[in-house]
């Protein structure tokens, strides 16, 4: 059996090596390392795949969120509602722009932001909601968009973990995650479902004016060289990364199916174990399984983590300390409502290896070791 990786990018690369190598060499030969043709090609392909009018490339997923918030002209002290149960980048950019993060509770089954908690967080200073499509499935966007319309709020989707997931509305229509809110933001970090071979990110919108503004912000506030209309930043997706993404985007649906097949295997094996809650798939969303995350009940999580490591099985805890309990947000802590579900999940979740290259032999070994620890 091949060594088990949390994410096996090397084997995935070996399957598309000829395509990738050829594309990268073409970039090197062209010497168009910044804003070369593959960048425009990728943006068009991504736009077609998602069904979104504008794709604005940028340097990483954190920049994508920051540029989105900069484009909406928020002022210091304005409030942005976001889950605490997420990677820190979601909330970090709020504080970076001198806005106030207001932490909402999440659903204990889907791990995504709870609309009722959003309502409780709204004040006259609230300007936006940032739902996170955590672990690979959508937040309840239809309800979130209704709340946003009711209170005249912007919605910025953090789609870093759910690229390719479909959301089904109550009328039966579907949309890709990241294209439902006013703006969507994503990361192409190598371990993402659609990852490049370095850093990369993108912003999505149907709004022409917002797209124009975000393009300027990402390019030092300019659309004409040396004429700067806005205070911006320098955030680019380089041509080599775009060339890699062009190739991998064509394989994304196949990658998603491989992840879903691995998740189905895990689900079947763990279905009879009362101490494990397998991922719950919401009826309105497909799940692309960026992570395969269990909730442990009555299990020594640290002991399991150590046991798996001793048997050459990597596992991760996403996330052991939620945002509202991070030192960086101490100044907001006294004002926050209690988040018992978030705290409960943070103490009980564990993620198993999940990627496109998992074999049945590896899945059998991983799941068998998990059950051996819990049941013996």
Order of alpha helices (4+ residues) and beta strands (2+ residues): alpha-alpha-alpha-beta-alpha-beta-alpha-beta-alpha-beta-alpha-beta-beta-beta-beta-beta-alpha-beta-beta-alpha-beta-beta-alpha-beta-alpha-alpha-beta-alpha
